[in-house]
């Protein structure tokens, strides 16, 4: 089982500074919030797909394909109950609410995809260092770094315990979805206990090394912006500016939409 999300490829996207990739993620987040109509979100969605192809991060996106499928179906259905319009479509759905539901689904998919691209192309230490360089306190950055490192650790622990139980005759594959979930629930107890034990040991190791004893710190990892980074930032700043201007001018809204 591959628990690590970072993909070690030498793509142009991988070579960008971590701060650039964080800002690009924020720009996409702002851009998709400017529009309701899904037709106005298509250019941003295509821009996200282009980044996915350049970064070769589709492998990690495929790992969460079932989660994305459930999120997409739920979003399309549920948003129709939180919005309404003036043009009947069928049952309780209106054309305007369906447009809005499709737009929110594209928004969710775009943000999740950008998050996958960010994690797939940026090492943990580079991501946290980028945040610290942008003004995040070191202690907060260290806490985020530790939490990110726990994800593959917990996943690996769960895989190991599952294989051990399979070797003892536990069948985790048969039955419907609910039955398989019930079989996995007892496995979470040793996983959580192991995680708590490792966290306690990790905390003691930090204290023994004097974590936080000095405010001024030096860093082994050095980061430097290149011309490619500035060019990418200029493009996405222009993208955000145009998106905000279009929103102020009233473009991208759904006429007749009522939200509650």
N, C-alpha and C positions, 0 to 999 in steps of 0.2 A: 504493500500500500504506500502510495506516495503522499506523505503528509506535508511536505514543503510546497508552498505555493509559488515561490520564486522560480522563474524559468531562466536558466543561464544561457541566453542567446546574445549574440553580438549584433543586435539590430540598432538602427539609428535612434529608436525610442529608448532602448536600454542605455544608450550613451548620453542621454540628456541628464542634466543635473536633477537631483531629487526635488529641489525647490521648484524647478520648472514644471515637473510632472504634478506636483501638489497644486500649483497655481492653475494648470490646465484643467485639473479635476474640478476645482472651484469655479472656473470660468464656465465649464459645461453645466455645472449645477445651477449657476445663475442664469445661463442662457435658456435652459429648458423651462425654468419657472416663468419666463416672460410670455409664454404663449399657452392658450387653451386649445385651439384648433389643431388637430393632429397633422393637418397638411402643412402647417407652419413649423411643425417639429421635425418634419422629414429631413430638411437640410442638416440639422444638428445630429439626427440619428445617423445619417450617412457619414458625417464627420467622425462620429464615435466608431462606426464600423471600419472606417479607413484606419483609425488608430489601432483598432483591434487586429487588422491584417498586418500593418507595419510592425507592430510589436510581437506578432505571432503568439498572442495570448489566448487564442480560441480554445486551446487545450484545457485551460483552467475553467473557461466559461462552460465547456461541455461537462465538466465535473458537477456543475450545479444546474444542469439543464432541467431536471425534474422540479427543482425548487422554482426556477424561472417559469416553468410551465404552469405550476400551481398559482404562483403570484400573478401571472398574466390573466389566467381564467378568472381568478378571484377579483382582480381589479376591474376587468371588463364587466362582470356581473354586479359587483357591489356598488360601484360608482353610479350606476343607473338608479340606485335607490337613494342616493344622496344628492342627486341633481335631477332636474326635470326641464322640459321645454314646451314648446307650443305646437310642435308637429308630431302627431302620433306615429309610432312605428309598429309596435305590436305589444300586447299585454300591457305592462306598466312602463314600457320603454318608449322614449321619444327620440327623434332624430338627434336633437341637440344633446341630450344626455348620453347617447351612444357615442357621439363625436367626442364629448368630454371624457368619457370612460376610455376611449381609444387613446386620447391625448395623455391621460394620466398613466396609462400602461406604457406608452412610449417613454414617458418621463422616468418611470421606475426602472425600465429596462436600460435606459441610457446611463443612469446614475450607477446602477449595479455593475454594468459593463465597464464603466470608467474606473470603479473601485477595483474590479478584477485586473484591469490593465495596470493600474498603479501598483498593486501588490505583486503582480507577475513580473514587472520590469524593474522593481526597486528592492534591493536587499533591505532587510530589517534595519540594520545599522545606518544605511544611507537615508532611509525614510525618516528615522528619528533625528538624525543629524540635520537633515533638511528642515525639520520642524524647529529644532533648537536654533538654527541659523536665522529662522524667520521670527524668533522672539519667544518661543515656548520655553518655560523654565526647565532646567535639566531634570529635576526630580519628576516632573510630569512626563517628560519624554522617556525617562527611564521606566516609569510605571507602564506607559503604553508599550514600550519595547518588550518588557517582561510579559505583558498580557498577550502580545502577538506571538511570542515564543512559546507560550503555553498551548496555543492551538495545535500545532503539529505534535507537541508532546502528548497531549490528551488523545489525539487521533491515533498516534502510534501505540499508546497504552491500550486503547480500546481494541485495536487490531490484534495486539499480542494476546490479550485476555480472551478475545473471541476465538482465536486459533487454538488456544489451550483448552477451552471448553469443547470445541469441536473434536479435538483429539480424545476427549473423554466421552464422546458420544452424544453431545448436545446438537440437535438439528436446528439450525437457525434459518434455513432456507425454505422449509415447507410451510404451508398454510397461507392464509390471506394476509393482507397488510397488518391488520390489527393483531393477529396471532403472532406475527413476526416481531412486531413492536413489543408485545408482552414478553417475548423470549429475551429481548435485548435489555429490558428494564433491570433484571437482576445483575447484569454485567456492569451497570453504571455504578453500583456500590463500590466494588474494588477500584474502579477508575477514579472516582472522587476521593476515596481514601488515599490512593497513591498520589494524586495531585496535591492534596492537603499536606501529606508528609513531605513531598518534594518542596513545596512552598515554604514550609517551616525550616527545612534544612537550608534552603536558599536564603531565607531571612537571617539565619544565624551566620551564614558565610559572609553576608554583607556587613553585619555588625562587627565581625572579627577583622574585617579589612578596613574599618573606619569609614563606612559610607556616609557622606554628608559632613565629614569633619571640616572640610575646607569649602569655601564658597567659590573660589577661583579654580577653574579646571582647564586642563589641556586635553586635546583630542588627537588620537592617532590618525583618524580619518580626516583628510583635508578635501574640501570641495571648492570648485572654481567654475564660474559661469563661462561659457564659450559663446562664439558668435551664433552658433546654431540655437543655443538656449534663448538668446535675445531675439532672434528672428521668430522663434516659435511663440515667445511671450508677446511680441508685437502683433502677430497674427491673431492670437486669442484675445488680447485686449481690444483689438479692432472688432472682433466677433461679438464680444460682450457689449461694446459701445453701440454697435448696430442693432443688437437685440433689444437693448434698453430703449433706443430711439424709436424702433418700430412699436414697442409696447406703449410708449408715451403717445405715439401718433394714433393708437387705437387698432393697430393691425394684430391679427392672430387671436382675436376674441371670437366667441361663438354667439351670434345674435339670437336672442330668445332664450338663452340659457338662464335657469334659475337654480341657485345652490342654497342648501340649507344645512 
